[in-house]
Amino acid sequence: MGFYFTQFLTGLASASSLFLVAAGLSIIFGVTRIVNLAHGSFYMLGAYIAYSIVTSIDVGPVGFWLAVLAAAVAVGLIGVAVEMLLLRRIYHAPEMFQLLATFGVVLVVQDAALAIWGPADKLGPRAPGLDGAVRIFGELVPQYDLAMIVLGPLVLGAIWLLFHKTRWGTLVRAATQDRQMLGALGANQKVLFTSVFFAGAALAGLGGAAQVPREAVSLFTDLNIIAEAFVIVVVGGMGSILGAFLAAVLISELNAFGILIFPQITLVLMFLVMAVILVVRPWGLLGRPEFIARGPGEMPEAPYRPADGRLKLLGLAALLLLVAVPLAGDDFLMVLMVDVLLLALFATSLHFIMGPGGMVSFGHAAYFGLGAYGAAMLTKLLDTPMELAVAGGIAAAAAGAVVFGWFCVRLSGVYFAMLTLAFAQIGWSVVFQWGDVTGGDDGILNVWPAAWASSRIVFYYLTLALCTGAILFMRHLLYAPFGYGLRAGRDSPLRAEAIGIDVRMRQWHGFILAGAMSGLAGSLYAFSKGSVFPDIMAIPQSIDGLMMVLLGGVKTLSGPYVGAAAFHLLEDQISRLEFWRAILGVTILFLVIVFPQGLVGFLRQRLSRDEAAP
């Protein structure tokens, strides 16, 4: 009895920390509608700053908590700087470009932390006055865990009082319902957004600082915590602080007891819970159906126009350059261009549902990975010829999209995105932990092309032909009735349903097709590298896909492959430099600010202006 009660208390202590960071994320999203990937960076900075304070000076019990509060305030001020210097410039850009900007901030903060605190993990000292343990039912419980259990409800109560008993809180709650109307009534939105960012970042910093005595902080803390925070916010219901608290308790307790009962699924347990809750209750525990009024820059998109003669010539010239790559006699260049072609197909398949379909997926790497593992397992386990293995990889990815897509298309907005992430993490967990079949972390090795395609030049031309054909096929579909129906469901689902289009079925079919095309890219990737590892299904791979689409331009058809080429070539060159993440992050921020519509979107705007000029 005592052991299980101790586990329960451990879960409550973890829930308090998760609630702090999730509450800040929920507040920021509710008001600004920004999917803030940098929120995990605020948590990490809070932990690092608190570590520096408590290890550099001799603090007593009161001084320790003052150090925690100082770290939270410092992180809040950093959040203000990010909002004022960066995000304020792009509030009228598409929301997904704001996501790209916050990812750039993540990269910059990671290398800044590396330069200041070094690569080694940092474990702070025990909290003064709370460094002992209390015996409860015969089991020892750390005193600091009990303090954390108290901290969560205290912060929850303070947030409730702030939101319901102050004018600022009333404005914040109004902004979560209709920020456009709030601005029309005379509220200063700039000041409100900045103050909200301070509060949200400070809460994340508080959560990180409070964790210093409990666990080590590392350079990967930001990405680890942001996934958990998003799960908490979505399970609780976007914008619901009480929902975030209940979700944090639910997820933390399931983790605390799940490791005892189902240790094999602990890596993905919270994503399983999120998937089940979103399928049963699409808006989370205490959330409401999402409705976002269109802003000034969010009108229905203009229809896609077929390429004119000039663009066709440009495309033909690019294709001829790709055909001529082997003539350079540079093996590394061919390997690099194979990667670019595969990523271009991967990004185009994501754009197919993200742009025309309006379905933003945070887990598209699942189908890339299913294709790669399907082809690799057929080759290694059944000695299947490469041609059939590639087809099998496509089938595996399509089958995964059939199952996952059936549930995902019933949701929209952030809930859709997070459910795709949940299914992707479930797939990643399977290939990571099913070592007897997938090789686990060791992967599957020696997956080589057939004898006729073993030449580097032949495989390059095979990849070029298949990727080009698949991209042109998807492009053709967007000008067919299927594509028009897909875009109609994106822009006006009620009108589309009224004229006889089954929007949900059309989106499901589009989801399956995108998964199959991503599976083709994954299958070819397995043979190009000769091996497959679980990281191709992990969250960073899905984020890379989003970055490629957004960098090229989500409202253009050629954006995904231009963005894929630019992102991969840029990453290849910068990754050889010291502090390459910061350089890449600054580059992404520059491109977001200068080209808020993406590279291709910016070029299209310039050409339109030149033609309109007398």
N, C-alpha and C positions, 0 to 999 in steps of 0.2 A: 504494500500500500504506500509506504513512504517513498519508494523508488519512483513510482508512477506520479505521485504528487510533486516530487522534485522535477520530473520531466515537464509536468504541467507548468510549474513556475519558470523553468528555463524557457519554455515557449512564450510565456507572457513577457519575459525580459526581452526576448528577440522581437516580439511584436511591437514593443514600445519604440525601438530603434527604427524598425521598418515604417511604423506609422509616421514618425517625424519626417522622414524623407518623402514618403508618399503624400502626406498632407501638403507639403510645399509644392510638389508637382501638380497636385490637383488644383490648388489655388491658382497657380500660374496658367494652367491650361484653361481653367474655367473662365478667366477674364480675357487673356490674350489670344486664346485658341492656338497657342504654339505648342507643338509636340517637342518638348525641350530635352534633347538628348544630353545636353550639358548639365542636367540636373545631377547626374551621378558625379560629375566633376566637382560640383559644389560640395557634395557629401565628402569626397576624397580630400578636398582642400580643408574642410573643417577638421578632419582627422589629423592631417599633417600639421596644421597651424596649432591645434591643441597639443599635439605631441611636442612641438618645438617649445611651447610655453612651459609645459609641466616638466620638461627635462632640462630646461636652461635655468630655471629659478626654483628655489625651495618653497613649494606651496603647501599650505596646510589644508585642512578640510574646506574652509571657506574659500581659500585661494584657488583650490582646484575647480570649484564650480564657477568662480569668477573667470578662470581661464577658459572653461567651456563656453561661457556666455560671450567672452571676448572673441573667441574663434568664430562663433555664430554671427556676431556683428560684423567681423571682418569679411566673412564670406558673403553676408548680405550686401556689403558695400561693393564687393567684386561683382555680385549680380547686378547691382545698379549700373556699374561701369559697362557691363556687357549689354544691358538693355539700352543705355543711352548712346553708346558709341557704335553699336552694331544693329541690334534688332529694331530700334526706332527708325532706322533708315529703310527697312524692308517690310514694315507692317502691311503695306499695300501690295507686296509681292504675293504670288501664290503661296499658300500655307506650306506646301512641301518644300519650297525654297527656304523657308525659315528653318525647316528640319535640317536641310543641307548646311545652313549657316551654323546651327548649334553643333553639328558634327564637326565642323571646322574648329569650333571652340574646344571641343573634346581633345582633338589632336594637339592643339596649342598648349592646353593645360597639362596634358600628359608629359610633353617634353619640358615644360616649365618645372613641373614637379621633379622630373628626372634631374634637371640641372641644379635644383635647390636642395633636394633631399637625397639624391642618389638612387641607385637601382635596388638597394637592399630593403627588405621589409622592415617596418618600424613597429615595435611593440612597446607601448607606453607603460609606465609604472602603475601599480595598483593605486586606486583612489585613496588618498589619506582619510583615515577614519572609517573607511569601508573596505578594508583589505582583509578582513576576517571572514568567518563563515558562521552561520546559525544552524543549529541542529533542529530539524523539523521532522517529526515522525521517525526519528532515528537516522535520518539522512542529512548530510551537510549541504547547506545552500549558501552560496556566496552572498555576502551582504550587499555587494554592488548590484547583483541581480535583483534583489528586493528593491533597491533604490530605483533601478530602471523600471520596474513594474509600477512604481508610484509615479515616475516622471511622465509616462505616456498619458494617463488620465488627467494629470495636471495640465499638460499642454493642450489636450482636447478641451478641457474646461475653459482655459484661457482663450482659445480660438473661438469657442462658442460665445463667450462674453464679448470678444472683440467684434464678432460679426453681427451680433444681435443687440448690442447695447451702445454702439458708437455709430456716428454718421459715416465714417470710413467703411465700416463693415456693411452698412446698408448699401453704399455705392458699389462695393465689391459684389454683393449678392445680386444687385440690379444688373451689373455688367455681365454676370454669368448668364442672365436671361436674355438680354438684348442690349449689347454695348452700343449699337448704332442709335437706338432711341435714347440711351443715357447721354450720349454726346449731343443729341438734338435738344435735350433739356438743359444744356449748359454746363454739364460736368466737365472738368478738365481731364480729358482722357490721358494725356501725357503724364501728368502727375500721378494719376491713379495707376497706370501701368507700371511706372517706375516704383511706386510704393509696394505694389503687389509683387514685383520681382524681388525687391528687398526682403519682403516677408517670406516668400517662397524659398529664396536662396538661403536665408538665415535659418529656416527650419531644417533644410538639408544639411547645412553646416553644423547645426546643433546635434542632429542625428549622428553625423560622423565624429564630432568631438566627443560625444558621450560614449562612443564605442571604443575609444582609445585604450581603456583598461581591460577591455574584454577580448579584443582580437587585433591582430597586426594589420596595419594599413600598407598597401602596396600600390604600384602603378596601375594595376588592373582592377583596383577597387571600384573605379567609376563605372566601367562597363558591367561588372558583376552586380552592382547594386541597382543600376538603372532598369535592368530587366525585371528584377523583383519589385521595384517601385511601380513600374507600369502595370504589372500583374495586380498589385494591391489596389491601385487606383481604378482599374477596369473592373475587377471583381466587386469592389465596393460600390461602383457607379461613379462615372465622371462628374466631378464637382461636389460630391458628397463627402464631407469630412468625417461624419459619423460612419458612413459606409466604408471609408478607408480604414478607420479604426477597427471596425468589425472584421473586415477582410484581413487586416494584418494579424489579428488574433487567430482567425480561422486558419490562415496559411501557416503561421508559425507553430500552432499546436499540431497541425497535421504533419509538419516537418519533424517536430520533436518526437512524435509517436510513430511516424512512418518509418523512421530509421530503425526502429525496433521491430516493426511488423513486416515492412516491405523494403528492406535495405536496397534492393535492386532498382527501385524506381525513385529513390530520393532525389536524383539529379533532375527529374522532370515532374515531380509530384505537383508542384504549384501550377505548372502549365496544364496538367491533367485536370486539376480542380477548376482552373479558369475556363478550360474548354467546356467542361460539364455545365458550369454555371451560365456561361454565355449561350449555350444551346438551349438550356431550360429557361433562363431569364435573360434575354438579350441585352438589357440595359444595366446589368449588375444588380447587386443586392438592394441598394437604395437609390439607384439611378433612375432617370426618366428618359423617355424616348428622345433621341438627339434631334434637335432642330436648330440649324444655323442659318440665319438670314444672310442672303447674299450681300456682300459689301460692294463698294465702288468698282473694285477690280475683279469681281467674281461673277460677271455676267456669263450666260451661256456662250460657249466657245464658237468661233466661226467654223463653218464646215471645212473639211479638208478639200483642198483643190488639187487636181491632178498636176503633176510636174509639167512646167512649160518646157519649151525647147532648150532654153539655157540650162535649166536644172538637169534635164536629161543628158545633155552634153557633159555637164560637170560629173554626173554619176557615172557615165561611160568612161570618162577620163580616170576617175578613181578606181573603177574596176580594172582598167587596163594597167594601172600602176600596180594593183594587187597581183595581176597575172604576171607582171614582169619582175616581181620580187625575187624568184629563184635565179634570175639572170645575174643578180648582184654577186652570187657565189658566196654569200655570207650565211653560214648555218645558223648562227645566233639570231640573225634578222628573221629567218624563216620561223624559228621557234617562237620568237616574239610575236610575229604576225599571226601565227596559229592561235596563240593566246588571245590576241585582239579579235580575231574572227569569232572565236567561241564566246568571248565575253559580249561581243556585239549581238550575237544571236540570243544569249541569255538576257541581255538588257532589252532587246526588242520584244522578246516574249513577255517580259514584265510590263513593258510599255503597252502592250496589246490590251491588257486588262486595266492598267493604271490610267492611261490617257483616254482612249475611246470608251473604255468601260467604267471609268471613275472608281475603280476598286484598287485602293492602295494596299499592297501586300507587304508585310514585314517579314514574310517567311518564304519568299520565292525560291530561296536556295534549296528548299526541301526537294523540289522536282529536278533541279540540277543534280543534286546528290542521289536521288532515286535512280535517275538515268545512269549516272556513273557507276553506282553500286550494282544496278541490275546488269549492266554490260560486263562489269568485272567479275561478278559471281557466276554468270553464265560461262564466261571464258575459263575461269579457274576451276569451278566445281564440276561443270558438265562438258568441258572442252568444246564449247560451241564455237563455230566459225565466227570471225569478226562481223561479217555482214548480218548474221542472225542475232549476234549479241547486241549490236547497235539497235536493231529492231526491238529486241527484248528490253533494252534500257528505255526506249521510248514508251513501250507498253507499260513498264513498271511506273514511270513517271505519270503517264496518263491515268493509270489505275489509282495512284495516290491522289491525283487531282480530282478524280471522280468522287472519291470518298470524302476528302477534306472539303472540296468545293461545295458539295451538297449542303454542308452545315454553314460554311462561310458566307455564301451568297444570301443567306437569310438575315445577315447583319449589314451594317453600313458604317462609314466613317471610321473612327478610331477602334470601335468594337470589332469591325471586320478585320482591321489591320492586326489587332492583338490576337484574334482567333487564328489568323494565318500564322502568326508567330508561335502560338501554342502548338499547333500541329507540326510546325517545322522543328520545334524543340523535342517533341515526342519522337519524330523520325530520327533526329540526331542522337537521342538517348538510346534508341534501339540499336543503331549501327555502332555506337560507342561501347555499349555494354554486352552485346551479343557476340562475344569474342570468338566462340566456336565456329561461327558462320562468317561473320564479317571481318574477323581479325581484330576487332576492337580498336584500341589506340594504335596498334601496329599496322592497321590497314590491310589492304590486299595488294600484293606486289606482283611484278612480272606479268603485267597485262599489256601485251604487245600486239601491234597490228598484224594482219595476215601477211604472208610472204609477199604477195603482189603489191602490198601497200607499205612494206617495211622501209622503202626508200623515203628519205626525208622530203624529197621533191614531190613524189607521188602522193604522200600523205597530205602535204600542204595543198596540192590541187584538189584532192578529195574533200578536205575541209572547206576550201574556198567554194567549191561547187555546192556542197550540201548546205552550208551556212547562207550563201547567197540565194539559193533556191528557196530555203525556208523563210528568209526575210522577205523576199518578193512575194511569196505565197501569202504571208500575213498582211502585207501591204495591199495585195489584191483583194483580200477579204474585206478590208475596211472600206473599199469602194463598192462592194457588193451589198445586196439587201441585208445580209447578216450584219455587216459593219454599221450600216445606217440604223438598224434596229438597236444595236448595242449602244450607239451614241444617243439615240432617242431615250433609252432607259436611263442613261446617265444624266441628261439635261432635264428631262421632265417625265419621271416614271408614271405619274398619274395619267398624263395625256397618252403616253405610250400604251399603257394598259387599256385606255379607253378606245384606242383604234385597233385593238386586237393583238398587240405584241405581249407575249408572256415574258415580262422583263426578267424575272428570276430565272426562268429556264434559259433565256438568251445569255444571261451572265454566267450561268453554270457551264454552258457549252463553251463560252469564251474562256472561262477558267481552265477547262479541260484542255482546250487547244493550246493555251499558253503553257500549261504544265508539260504537254507532250513536246513542244518545241524546246523548252528548257531541258527536258530529258534528252533530246537529240544532242544539245550542246554538252551535256554532262557525259553522255556515252562517248562522244568523240574526245572529250577531255581525258577520260580514263585511258584511252589508247595513246593519246599524245604524250602523257606523262609516264605511262607504264605502271601506274599505281593509283590507289584511291585511299584517302584518309578521311576520318569523320569531320575534319574542319571545313570541308567543302559544303557541309550542311549546317554549319554553325551560324550564329547571328551575324558576325562580321561579313560573311559572304552575302547575306541578304542585304545588309546595309550598303555594301559595295554596289550591288545592283541598283539600289535606289539612287545612289550618288551618280551613277552613270546616266540614268534616265534624266535626272534633274539637271545635271551639268550640261547635257546636250539640249534639253528643252522638252518638257513633258507635253507641250501643246503642238509639237511638230512630229512628223513621221520619221524624218531622218535624224532626229535628235538622239535616240538611244544608241545608234551605232557610232555617231560622231562623239557622243559623250563617253562611250566605252573606250574608243581609241584614245581620246584625250586623257581620260582618267588613268588608263593602264600605262600609257607611254610616260605620262607625267610621274606616276608612282614609280615606274622602273628607273627613271633617271634620278629622282629625288631620294629614293631609298638607299642609294649608295653614299649619301652624305650624312654627316653627324647631325643629330636632331632633325631628322628628315620628317618626322611627324609634324613638328611645328611649322616647317617650311611648307609641307603639303596643306596644313590647316590654314595658314595665312593665304596661300594661293587660292584655296577654295573660297575663303571669305572675300578675297578680292574679286573673284569671278562672280560670286553671288551679288555683290554690291554693284559691280559694273555691268553685269549681264543678268539682270533679275529674271529674264525670260529664257535663260539658257543660251548657249553659244549659237545654235541654229536659229533660235527665236530672235536673238539680237541681229544676226545677219539678215534675216528676213525683214525685220523692221527697217534696217538701213536701206535695203534694196527698194522697199516700198516707198520710203521717203525720197530716194533719188529719182524714182520714176515719177513721183508726184510733183517734184520740183520743176519749175518752168525752164 
